[in-house]
Amino acid sequence: MLTFALAACQPSPASPTGGAAPPPAPTGPTGTLTVADVAPIITTYDPGLANDSGTLRFFFPAFDALTWLDKDGRTRPGLAREWKTLNETTGEFTLGEYQFHHRRAVTVEDVLGTYTRYRDPAKALRAAAAFATVDQVRAAGPKTVQLTTKVPDPTLPAMLSTAMVLPMAELNQQGESEFFKRPLGSGPFRVEQADFQSALRFVAMGTDFPGSRGVPNFREVVVRFVPDVATRIAAIQTGEVDLALRLPSDSQRPLENAGFKVVRDLNERAVSFLLDPVNGPTRDVRVRQAINYAVDKETILKGYYGGYGRVDSQLLAPNVLGYNPDLKPYPYDGAKAKQLLAEAGYPNGYETRITCINTPSAPRDLCVIIADQLREVGIRAEIVVLDVAAWAADFFGPPERRPGIWAQAVNWDQTFEANAIWRWYSSDIPANAGRRYFDEEFDRLYQEAKRTFDRDKRAERYRLAGLRLHETAPVLFGWQDADMHASKKDISVFTKGWFADFYLTARRG
């Protein structure tokens, strides 16, 4: 049995250097952190709708799961102070002495009720993906929960970090629509405002709250949703915000010259374009491969991203378990693309539609570049731009509502394993809850990999699944791009990926 313990670390008081005694050090959270961010693909504060880091980052401040992942991708004890493997298909989690924000204890009944809600197929909640292998959840004692899986699943403790536990008695009493207007959680911050049209506002619980992740440095965090990039830049320049996220490359030098701290990192996200495997010409694997040959990704990285990024071949980065270094990206080859289209019965190309979203990951001007390159091989694409809410409604709805080419960005920083992304292409995800694609051979290899306990053997099996995914090309493989953020000089916050300790460890000074 592996037992994990967390120890709170308190800073040592500074020694006086002479003269008047320094003011006493703060004994708890102080000040406000104001952030300009892009809006998520959700419109209600229900953790069941979040299971990727693009949405989870808005829930991490207020909610806890049985486990959580830190900024290094390590699985840490959350509401479960420890867990152990009883056998290859049974894990046991023991709750610590934690509370919800209104000071009621977190109980086994809350865990069971939350998990039942997430697993309800009628609700089609995205958090259900964490339970893809789970057969049974039961109480094994007053503080203990056992999960039995249908097959061995060594990734389950990490996946459970995405399943936020709710106070089920209060949720059932108030009803979902009322509860999620200002929900109760057990995280280091409580929710004071939850409006995905304008802003979220969190207030720290303080030093007397028995949180599983420690005490935040800031007393208050305000996340303002600012979809327009120019407005986000102006907000940091005028001092309206302390931190501006997801900025364009060409703003780096002006912001640095103005005295702001600029951080640029390869993010934990693969930008790609889903190719409809059910309807139209992209049902044919040759057409999907042709699209991959027709797009010059290296030129896009150099021209659009200023050279920051990495061309992708498998929806994973080199630091993800399952990445295959021998699997090379599709090269740019217009002649090969035309040949494949002709073999598939489209010697003169065809007409289709590209859907983009109003976010930095897939804006309209990027889609214009791709459409222009596709036109060179005969594929004539109409560009449709959706706002985030409309994109999500279609994307997580029935597959027939998706167009031929569909912009998406998927994150792997929940587990740093291939399953974080590949589950979207497998039987883990219901067809009407966002599954991108299904191929029996890929799913067989993926499921076999996911249930292999030996890490090296699991990685090798993942690599075989990745080869199949690459060959069948359910997406236009894109790139791992770089995020750029700017902050005031006195703000310290790590920005490589979105983890449960992002706002917890942010500090001023």
N, C-alpha and C positions, 0 to 999 in steps of 0.2 A: 504494500500500500504506500502511495506517495501522499504525504500530507504537506500542504502549503500554508505558510503563515505570513501575515503581513505585519510589519512593524512601522508605527508612525515615527517619522523623523522630525525632530524639532531643531531649529537653528540655534546655535550657541549665541549668547548675547555678546555684542561687540564690546571691547574694552575701551574705556574712555581714554582720550589722547591728551588730556589736560584741559584746564578751564572749566566751564560749566558742564555739568553732567548731561550726557546726551538724553534725548527724550526716550521714554521706554519703548521697546520694540512692540509692534502690534501683536496682540494675542489671538487674533483671528483674522478672517477675511476682511479686506479693506478695499475701497475704491470701486470703480466701474470700468469694465472693458466693453467698448462699443465696437461692433464688427459690421462691416458691409459685406454681404454674401449674396450669392445667387439663390433664387427660390428653388426648393426641392420639388420633386414630382408628386408630392402629397398635398392634400388640402385640409386634413384633419389630424389631430394629435393622438393618433392611435398607433402604438408601437407594433401592432400586428401588421401594419402596412409597410414596415421597414425591415429590410434584411440585407441591404447593401450599404456600404459606408457613405454613399451619397445622401442617404436619408437617415441612417443611424446616427450620424453626427449631431442631428437635431434632437435626438432622444437620449443620448448618452448623459447629458448633464442631469436629467431628472429621474432616470430609471436605472435599475440594476437588473442583471440577470444572475443566474447561478454562478457564472464565470464571466470574466472580461479579459480582453486582449490589450496589453500595454503597447506603447509606441514601438517596441522591438518585436511585436508579434507574438509575445509569450502569453500563454493562457494562465490567468491568475485567478485566485479565489474571489468570488463575488459574494452573493448571498449564501452560497455554499462555502463554509469555511474549510471544508476538505471533501475529497471524493476518492473513491477507490474502485477498482475493477474486480468484481466478484468472479466473473468468468468472461469469456469472449463476447457474450451477448448481454451482460448485466452490469450496469454501473450504479453505484450507490453514492448519493450526495447528502451531506449532513449540513443543515442550516446553521448559521451563526445567529447571534443575538442582535438582529437588525430590526429596524422600524420603518414604517412608511412616514411620510412627512407630517401626518396628523398624530404621530406617536403611537399608533397601534403596531404591535409586533407583526413581522412578516411570518406567516405560518405555512405549514405544509399544505393546508387547504387552499391558500392563495396560489401556490405553485401548481397544484393539481388543476384548479379551476382555470388558471391562465393557459396551461398547456392544452386543456380540453378545448378551450375557445380557439386557440391557434390551429388546432388539428381538425376543427370542424370543417368538412369539405363544403358545406353549404355557404360558409362565409368566404371561402377562397382567399384567405389572408396569406400574404407573402411570407410571414413568419413560419408558415407551415413547412417551408423548405428545411428548417432546422431539424424537423422530425421525420424526414423522408425514410429513415431506416427504423424508426421507433415502432414497436409493436404494442407495448403496454407501459403505462406510467401509474405507479401506485405508491401509497404511503407504506413505509416499512418501520415506522415508529413515529413518535410525536415530533421529531426533528429531522426525519430521514425520508428521502424520496428515492425510489428505485426506478430506473428506466431499463426496459428490456427491448433489445433490438431484434429485428427479423434475421439479420446477418451481423457478423462482427463489424463494428464501426469505430475505429480508433480516433476518428475526428469529432466524435460527438461532444466531448467537453468543450472544444473550441467552438463548434457550431451553436451550442447552447448560449454562447455569449450574445447572440443576436435575438434571443427570446426573452424580452423584458417581462419581469413579473409584476402583475397588477394586483391591487387590493380588491379582490373579487366581490366581497360583500358590498362594498361601497359602489362599485361599478354596477352591480345588479340592482341595487336600491335606486340609484340615480337614473339608470338607463344610459346606454352608450352615447347618445347624442349630447346629453347634458354633461356626463362625466368628462368627456374628452375636450370640453371647452376650457377646462382648467384642471387637468388630471392630477391625481396624487401618485407619487412614485416613492422610491426609496433611495434615489441618487443623492449626490452631494449638493444639488440645487433643487429648489422647488420652483414650479412654474407660476409666474405671476401674469404673463400674457402669452397667449398661444394663437397668433393670427398669421397664417402663412401668406396673407396678402400684404402684410406690412412688417411685422416684427415679432420676435420671441423675446421674452424677458425672464431671466432666471435670477433668483436670489439665493445666496449660499445658506445652507442650514446652520453652519457655525460649528464651533469646537465641541459642543455638548451632544452633537448628533452622532450616533454610532454607525457611521458610514463605512462600507467595505473598502472604499478607495481613498480614505483620508479626507482632509479638510482643504477646500480650495483656497487660493491666494486672494482672488477677487471676491468682494461681497456681492457684486452684481455683474451679470453678463447680459448685454443687449445685442441681439442679432437682428440687424435691419436687412430686409430683402430689397436689393437694388439690382434689378435685371440689367439696366443699362450700364455698360462698362465705363463710359465717359463720366457718368454720375458717380460711380464708385471711385474713380480716380480723383474727381473733384472733392469727394467727401474726405479722403485722406489728406489731400492738399490743404483744405481749409480747416482741418482739425476737427471736423464733425465726428469722425470715427478714429479709433486707435489702430485698427487693422482692416485692410481691404484685401479681399481674397479674389483669386481667379482674374488676374490682370493680363493684358496683352504684352507681348515681348517689347514692342516699340515704346512702352512707357517706362522701361527699366532705367535708362540713362537719365531722363528728366527727373524722375523721383529720387534717384541717388544723388544727383546734383543739388536737389532741394533739401538734402539732409535726412531722407527717410531710409530706413533699413529695408532692403529688398532681398528676398529669398527666392531662389529658383531651384527647383528639384524635379527630377523625374518623379511623376506621381505614381500612385498605386492603382492605375486604371488603364484599361485597354480601350482605345477608341476604334470602333469597327462599324460596319454597315451590314445589318442582317439582310440576307437574300432569301426571299420567300421560297421555301422548299416545297410548297403545296400547290400554289397556283401559278399559272403563266409560264413563260420561258424558263424562269429560274428553277422550275421543277427538275430540269435537266442539269446534272452535275457538270456537263461540259460548258454550259452557259455560265454557271457559277465560277468555274475555273477561268473562263474567258474574261469575266469582269475583273478577277484578281490580276490577270496579266495586263489588262488595259489601263490600269491606274498606276501612275508613276509616283510611288509613295516617297521615294528619296527626294524627288524634286519638291513635293509638298512640304516635307519636313524642312528643307532648306529655305524655300520661299515663304511659306506661311508661318512656320514656327521659328524662323531665324536659326535653323540648324540644331535646335534643342529637341531631342527625342530619339526614338529607336524604332525602326521598322519591325513590325510584328509578324510572326508566322504561326502563332498558336494561342493567342489571347492571354499569354502569360509573360512575365518578366523573368530574367535569370535567377532572381532571388525567391522564386516560387517553387515549392516542391512539385515535381512533375515536369518542369521545363526541360525541353530537349535541345541541347546546344547544337546538335547535328541537323536540326530541322530548319532549313533555310527559307526565308520569305519568298513568295512568288516574285520573280523578277519582272521588270517592265518589258513587255514584248508584244507590241501591237499586232505584228504579223501572226504570232501564235494565237492571240485573242480572236482575230478574224477567222483563222483556220478552225478553231473550236466552234465558233458560232455557225460556220457553214456546215460542219459535221452534224451539228444539232438541228439543222434545218432552218437556220436564220442567216443565209448568205448576205442579205441586205440589212441585217440588224432588226431591231424591233423598237416599239415605243413602250415606255414604262414611267414610273413615278418615283422620285426620291423624296422621302420625308425627312426634314431636318427639324431640330428643336431650337428654341430661342435660349440657348445656353452657350457658354464658352466651348463646350466639347464639340458641338456640331452646329455652328451657326450657318446662316444662308451662304455667306461668301465662300465657306469651305465647300459646301455642296455645289456651288457654281463651278469651282475648279474641277471637282470630280465629274460633274455632268459634261464639262467641256472635253475632258479626256475620254469619256465614254463615247461621245459623239464621233470621235476620230475612228472608232471601230464600228460605227453604225448604230449604237444604242442611243436612242433619243429620249432623254429623261426630262419630264416636267418636274420642277422643284416646288414642293409644298412645305411651307414653314408652319409648324404648330407651336402654340405655347405649351408650357410644361404640363399643365393639367389635361389638355386635349391629347397630347402625346401619350401620357400615362393611361388615360381612359381607353385609347385604342390599343396601346401596346399590351396592357394587361387584360384586355378583353378577348373575344373570339379571334382566332388566327386569321379568319377571312377578312378582317378589317385592316390588315396590314398591307402596305403596298409592296412593290417589287424590291425596292431598296430602302432600307429603314435605318436611320442613324441611331446609334446607341453607344453608351460607354459603361463598362462594367468593372467593378472593383474587386480585387482579390485580398484586400487587407483585413478581411474577417479572420482568415485562417492561414494565409500564406501557403495554401495548398491549392492544387488545381481544382479541387471540388468547389471552391468559393465561386468560380466562374462557370466551370463546366456543368454544374448542376442545372443551369438554365438550358442546357442542350440535352437533358436526360430525363428519365422517368421520375426524377426527384421532384420535378415541378409539374403540376397539372397543366394540361393544354390551355385551359381558360384562365390561367393565373400568370401568364408570361413566358411559358416555355417557348424557346426560340426555334427548336428543331428537334427531330427525333430520328435516330438511325440505330437500328438494332445492334449492329456490330460495335459501334462506338459505345452504346449504353452498356453492352456486356463487358467490354474492356474497362470502362469507367467504374462500373459497380464492383468489378473484381478488384480493381486497384483500391477503391475506397475502403474496402473491408479487410485489407491486408495490414496486420499490425506491425510487421517489420518495416521500418521506415525506408530502408534502401530498396527492398522488394516493392514497396508501395510506389516509390518514385519510378522504378523501372516499368511497372504496369501502367502508371499514368502516362509515361512516354509513349507506350504503344497506343493508348487511347488518343493521345495528341496527334500521332501520325495519321490515324483514321480521320480525325477532325480536319486536319490539314488537307487530306486528299479529297474529302467530300465537300469541302469549302462551303459550309452553310453561311458564311459571312464573307464580305470583302474585308480581308484582314487589313488592319490599318497600322496603328502605331501606339507606342507608349509616349505620350506627350509630357511636357514639363509644365507644372503649375508655377505661377509667379504670384507672390504675395508681397504687400508692402505694409510696414508698420511704423509707428513713431519709434524714435531711437531708443526710448526707455522701455519698450515692450519686448518681453522675451516669451516666445511661444514656438514650439516645434511645429513644422508644417509639412513633414513628409508623411503623408497618409492621414487618415482620420480615425482616431482611436478613442477609447473610453476615457483616457486621461488628457485629452487635448485641452479642454478648458479647465481641467482640474489643476494642471501644472503651469498654466499661463501666469505670468507675473509681471509686475512693473518694476523696473530697476535692473 
